[in-house]
């Protein structure tokens, strides 16, 4: 079992380091590799998010149904002048909305799970590497920065790019269509 784990780590390391070694220029290689790693994190996070939502689709639909029912009933109570009924039903609708909101927030946070693993791998490979900054950025941040300073903006860029490409990617266009239908 230990040997399988070692072999998996070696294979993963070889796969992850490959984009860093493609260009001749070391800085460009790091930028390309960091972007590829960031995009891999985005795709893995989105894939796991879609699986989680698909797994819990019935629960989410029940929450949406509960929200709409309580909203509809609270508006009826308001129209009939039943203020106490309106408040009680509106509170139940708000509670259901809160459960739905925080469930979706947990899912959204769940998309970030690959990032700590990527940062740990980057640390194992690039902990000693320091990138010099040009003026005026060096006045704000310091003379040099480490790999997180490069990786985190690359992750944000990859997330933005993926958001624009999702509609045309084979698996994710179906996921996007379902999300659009639920909105």
C-alpha positions as CSV (number, residue, x, y, z in Angstrom):
1,X,0.0,0.0,0.0
2,X,2.8,2.4,0.9
3,X,4.5,1.7,-2.4
4,X,1.2,2.5,-4.3
5,X,1.0,5.9,-2.5
6,X,4.7,6.6,-3.4
7,X,4.0,5.7,-7.0
8,X,0.9,7.8,-7.2
9,X,2.8,10.8,-5.7
10,X,5.6,10.4,-8.2
11,X,3.2,10.1,-11.2
12,X,1.2,13.2,-9.9
13,X,4.4,15.1,-9.5
14,X,5.6,14.3,-13.0
15,X,2.2,15.3,-14.4
16,X,2.0,18.6,-12.5
17,X,5.6,19.6,-13.2
18,X,5.4,19.1,-17.0
19,X,3.9,22.5,-17.9
20,X,6.5,24.2,-15.8
21,X,9.2,22.7,-17.9
22,X,7.8,23.3,-21.3
23,X,9.1,26.8,-22.1
24,X,12.9,27.5,-22.1
25,X,12.4,30.7,-20.1
26,X,12.1,29.9,-16.3
27,X,9.8,32.7,-15.5
28,X,7.5,32.0,-18.4
29,X,7.6,28.3,-17.5
30,X,6.5,29.1,-13.9
31,X,3.7,31.3,-15.1
32,X,2.5,28.7,-17.6
33,X,2.8,25.9,-15.0
34,X,1.0,28.0,-12.3
35,X,-1.8,28.8,-14.7
36,X,-2.2,25.1,-15.8
37,X,-2.2,24.1,-12.1
38,X,-4.8,26.8,-11.3
39,X,-7.0,25.7,-14.2
40,X,-6.7,22.1,-13.0
41,X,-7.8,23.2,-9.5
42,X,-10.8,25.1,-11.0
43,X,-11.9,22.1,-13.1
44,X,-11.6,19.6,-10.3
45,X,-13.4,22.0,-7.9
46,X,-16.2,22.6,-10.4
47,X,-16.5,18.8,-11.2
48,X,-16.9,18.0,-7.5
49,X,-19.4,20.8,-7.0
50,X,-21.5,19.5,-9.9
51,X,-21.4,16.0,-8.4
52,X,-22.4,17.3,-5.0
53,X,-25.3,19.3,-6.4
54,X,-26.4,16.4,-8.5
55,X,-26.3,14.1,-5.4
56,X,-28.3,16.6,-3.4
57,X,-30.6,17.8,-6.1
58,X,-33.8,16.5,-4.4
59,X,-32.9,18.3,-1.2
60,X,-32.2,21.5,-3.0
61,X,-35.5,21.2,-4.9
62,X,-37.4,20.6,-1.7
63,X,-35.9,23.8,-0.2
64,X,-36.8,25.8,-3.3
65,X,-40.4,24.4,-3.1
66,X,-40.6,25.1,0.6
67,X,-39.4,28.7,0.0
68,X,-42.0,29.3,-2.8
69,X,-44.8,27.7,-0.9
70,X,-44.2,29.8,2.3
71,X,-43.8,33.0,0.2
72,X,-47.0,32.4,-1.6
73,X,-48.9,31.6,1.6
74,X,-47.4,34.6,3.4
75,X,-48.5,36.9,0.6
76,X,-52.0,35.4,0.8
77,X,-52.1,35.9,4.6
78,X,-51.0,39.5,4.0
79,X,-53.7,40.1,1.5
80,X,-56.3,38.8,3.9
81,X,-55.0,41.1,6.7
82,X,-53.7,38.2,8.8
83,X,-50.5,39.9,10.1
84,X,-49.6,37.2,12.5
85,X,-50.0,34.5,9.9
86,X,-48.0,36.6,7.4
87,X,-45.1,37.0,9.9
88,X,-45.0,33.3,10.8
89,X,-45.1,32.2,7.2
90,X,-42.6,34.8,6.1
91,X,-40.3,33.6,8.9
92,X,-40.6,30.1,7.7
93,X,-39.8,31.2,4.1
94,X,-36.8,33.2,5.4
95,X,-35.6,30.1,7.3
96,X,-35.9,27.9,4.2
97,X,-34.1,30.5,2.1
98,X,-31.3,30.7,4.7
99,X,-30.9,26.9,4.6
100,X,-30.8,27.0,0.8
101,X,-28.3,30.0,0.8
102,X,-25.9,28.4,3.3
103,X,-26.1,25.0,1.5
104,X,-25.1,26.7,-1.7
105,X,-22.4,28.7,0.1
106,X,-21.0,25.4,1.4
107,X,-21.0,24.0,-2.1
108,X,-19.2,27.1,-3.4
109,X,-16.6,26.8,-0.7
110,X,-16.3,23.2,-1.6
111,X,-15.0,24.2,-5.0
112,X,-11.8,25.4,-3.4
113,X,-10.7,22.1,-2.0
114,X,-8.0,21.5,-4.6
115,X,-6.3,24.8,-3.8
116,X,-4.6,23.8,-0.6
117,X,-3.3,20.7,-2.3
118,X,-1.9,22.7,-5.1
119,X,-0.3,25.2,-2.7
120,X,1.2,22.3,-0.8
121,X,2.7,20.8,-4.0
122,X,4.0,24.2,-5.0
123,X,5.6,24.6,-1.6
124,X,7.3,21.2,-2.0
125,X,8.7,22.3,-5.4
126,X,9.2,26.1,-5.2
127,X,9.4,27.0,-1.5
128,X,13.0,28.4,-2.0
129,X,12.2,30.4,-5.1
130,X,11.8,34.1,-4.7
131,X,10.4,36.4,-7.5
132,X,11.8,39.9,-7.6
133,X,9.2,42.6,-8.0
134,X,9.6,45.8,-10.0
135,X,9.0,49.3,-8.7
136,X,6.4,50.5,-7.6
137,X,5.0,47.1,-6.5
138,X,8.2,46.4,-4.6
139,X,7.4,49.4,-2.4
140,X,4.0,47.9,-1.4
141,X,4.8,44.2,-1.1
142,X,8.5,44.0,-0.7
143,X,11.5,43.2,-2.9
144,X,10.5,39.6,-3.5
145,X,7.5,37.3,-3.3
146,X,6.9,33.6,-3.2
147,X,4.8,31.2,-5.3
148,X,1.4,32.1,-3.6
149,X,1.8,35.7,-4.9
150,X,1.8,34.2,-8.5
151,X,-0.6,31.3,-8.0
152,X,-3.5,33.1,-6.4
153,X,-4.0,35.6,-9.2
154,X,-3.5,32.8,-11.7
155,X,-6.3,30.9,-9.9
156,X,-8.6,33.9,-10.1
157,X,-7.8,34.3,-13.8
158,X,-8.4,30.6,-14.4
159,X,-11.8,30.8,-12.5
160,X,-12.9,33.8,-14.6
161,X,-11.8,32.2,-17.9
162,X,-13.5,28.9,-16.9
163,X,-16.7,30.8,-16.1
164,X,-16.7,32.2,-19.7
165,X,-15.8,28.8,-21.3
166,X,-18.2,26.6,-19.2
167,X,-21.0,26.9,-21.7
168,X,-19.0,25.3,-24.4
169,X,-17.2,22.5,-22.5
170,X,-18.6,19.0,-23.0
171,X,-19.6,18.0,-19.5
172,X,-20.0,21.5,-18.0
173,X,-22.4,22.9,-20.6
174,X,-25.0,20.4,-19.3
175,X,-24.2,21.5,-15.7
176,X,-24.5,25.2,-16.8
177,X,-27.8,24.5,-18.5
178,X,-29.2,22.9,-15.3
179,X,-28.0,25.8,-13.2
180,X,-29.6,28.3,-15.7
181,X,-32.9,26.4,-15.5
182,X,-32.9,26.5,-11.7
183,X,-32.2,30.3,-11.6
